[in-house]
Amino acid sequence: MVEGQGRIETATLGGGCFWCLEAVFERLEGVRSVESGYAGGHAPDPTYREVCTGRTGHAEVVRVEFDPEVIAYRDLLEVFFAIHDPTTPDRQGADVGTQYRSIILYEDEDQHAVAETMMSELEASDTFGAPIVTEVEPLGEFYPAEAEHRQYYRRNPDQPYCRVSIAPKVAKLRSAFAHRLRGDMED
């Protein structure tokens, strides 16, 4: 709980490179912080290099702290499903491997129910034209990423990967979710 800011909840999501997710979620009204890290695997205290081997079982994820009175968990999931492809197993664009899988790591049964309901609705409407492969699992341990991976897009907007992979996701967010954007973020 952050004093003076109401109740704070967390969502842990993986949908490809954590740099992409961090750059998107930090721009949303009601989001207090976004931290890149690793979760969903079996190796304790993994490093980026270890996760990239695919042998730790961890996915690159973000832990999003948010005020549910400003933005609901379901709203976060709506953005999550809009900015990555939940139909490709172990892949997002050029990023390939289990560490890039689509995964929702729920913290309680309410989050679990919301995730399952939303995925059922998306499947029923055939939103993606292919089956959703997003994993839905309880959150175990979250391991923060190394400092050089935090706020990567903000620190490296002109880096080629950022221009090709992250900037289009941020542009899509601005177009599709303009009503959800914070007023204090600049590119």
N, C-alpha and C positions, 0 to 999 in steps of 0.2 A: 504494500500500500504506500502510495506517495502522499505525504501529508498535504492537505489542502487541495488535492486534485481528485478526490472521489476514489471509488474503487478501481483498482487496476487489475486486469487479467492478462494472461499470456497465451499466445498461439504459437505453435512450432510447426513450420511448413517447409517442405523441400520440393522444388520444381526446377531442377537444373542448377546452374551456377548460383551460389549464394550472393554473389555481387549483384546479379540482376534483381533478385527478390528484394534485397536490402534497398537498392535504389528506388524501387517502386513503393514499398511499404512505408518508407520514411517520409514520403510525400503526402500521406493520408492524414486528414483531420482526425484527431482522437488517438493517433498513435504517439505514444510517449517515447519509445525507443525501439530500435531494431538492432539485433546483434547476430552477426554471422557465426556459424559454428557447425558442429557435427553431432548427429544423433541417429538412433535407429540401428546401431550396430552392436558388436560384442567386445571390441577392443577398448580397454581403458585408456584415457588420456591420449587420443590419437592426434597425430600431426597431419598437416595438409598433405605432405608427401605420402604418408601411410594411407590416408583415405583415398588418395588418387590411385593407389594400386588396386583398389576394389576388394582387398582382402580383409578390411576391418569390419565390413558390413554397414558402415556408417554412410549416411547421405549428407551432402552439403545442405544445410538448412538455415533458416533464420528464426530467431525467437523474437516475436513481436509483442511488446508490452503496449496495451491499449486500454482506453477508457470505454467500457461497454455502454455508457450513457451517451457517448458521442458517436461511436461506431461499433456495431454489433459484430460478434464472431462470424455470423452468417455473411455480413457485408465484406469482411476480410476474405472469406472463402470465395465470394463472388469475384473479387479482384484476382485472387489466386488462380482460379480456373480461367479467367480471361487473359492472363498474361503468360501462360505456358501451355504446352500441349500435353494434356493428361492421358493421351491415347498411345504414346510411344514409350514402351518399356525401356528403362535404363538409358534414356537419351533425351536431350533437348538440343535441337539444332546440331551443331558440330561437336557438342559435348556428349561423349558416349562413355557409359560405365554405370555400375550400380550406384555410385555416389551421386549421380545426376537423376535418379529416379524421382517420380512424383510420389510424394508421401505427406500425409497429414498425421501428426503425432499428437493425439488428443490428451488433455490433462484431466478430464473428468467425463462422466457419462453424458452430461449435457452437450459437451463439445462432440463427443462420439455420435450422439443422436443427430445433431445438426449436420455433421459431415456426411453421415450415411443418407439422411433425407435429401440433402442437396445433390449428392451423386445420383440417387435414384431419380430425382426430378430431371437432371441433365440427361441421364440415360433414356428416360421415358420420352423426352422431347427430341432425342437424337441430335442434341446440340452440336456434337463434334463429328457426327457421321461415322464414328467408330467407337468400339467399346472403351470405356474409361478404365485405365490400369492403375490409377492412383491407389497406393496402399494406405490403409487406415489402421493405425496401431496405437497402443498406449505409449505415452512418452516415458522413456526410461531416463537415462542420464543425458544431459545436454553438455557438450564440451565447447567452450568458446574458441573461435578461430584465433590464429595468431594475429598480432597487431597489424601486420601488413595487409591482411585481408579485410579489415574493418574499414567502412566508409570508402571502399575502393573507387567507386564511380565518382564520388564527390572529389576525391583527390587526384583522379586520373581520367577526366572526361575526354581527353583527346587521344588516349591510348587506343590503338586500332580495335581491340576486342570490345572496348566500351562503345565506340562509335557504331560498330556493326551489330553487336548483340544487345547491349543495354539501352542505348539511346532509343531504338525503336519501341522497346517495352515502355519506357518512360513516356514517349510520344503517344502510345496507345492508351496509357493511363490518363494522360491529359485530355485526350479526345473522348474516351468512353466514360470516364469517371470525374469529369471536371467538378461536379457538385460535391465531391468527397475530398478535394485537395486542400492542403494547408495553405494559408496565405503567406507564410514566412519562408517558403522554400524557393530558391532560385537555382537555375541551371548555369 
